[in-house]
Amino acid sequence: MEMEDEEDMGHLEEYDEDMAEWEEQEWDEYKRNQIVGRNASIFFMTVALLKAFYHYNILFRYFDIPNFWDNSEVGDGPNWWKIANYTQHWAGSVGFALMGVSQLLSLIIGLGKINYIIWGWGLTLFGLAAFSYQVMAGIAYERAYQVIRPRRSRRNGNNDSDDDTPSTP
């Protein structure tokens, strides 16, 4: 009976050594993942804050020039360039600032789930703002084209506004 107990003890010691080695490997991998995750969080936080700074810079530095929007006013009605740009840059500045702050809070106090939600919704809403920017910019391009096209036709001595080819004298 003692022989069996010693044999069982030998197996238990081998098992304990294997478990200790496995736990050490798992712990090392866990620490590596923590470092990689922290570095990724710092990277995403930096990118988000730089994007927010970019949008704030455009909003409060460039758009603040008194005659900044003069050349974009075409015809009667709203200035679609101005509306499109304000939409995109306000959405970007607020959205990316929130994403950067949530990433920072996630690093400091571990709000991973809230951070995930903010990034998911933030990127979705910024995507919608970018889409609305494209629509409004398209309207602005079309309005500018409608104003410039008849002028070009008259300048070329052509009364037909549908003819885009310049006439030769």
Secondary structure, DSSP 8 states (H G I E B T S, - for coil): -HHHHHHHHHHHHHHHHHHHHHHHHHHHHHHHHHHHHHHHHHHHHHHHHHHHHHHHHIIIIITTSTTTTGGG--SSS--HHHHHHHHHHHHHHHHHHHHHHHHHHHHHH--HHHHHHHHHHHHHHHHHHHHHHHHHHHHHHHHHHHHHHHHHHHHTT---TT--S----
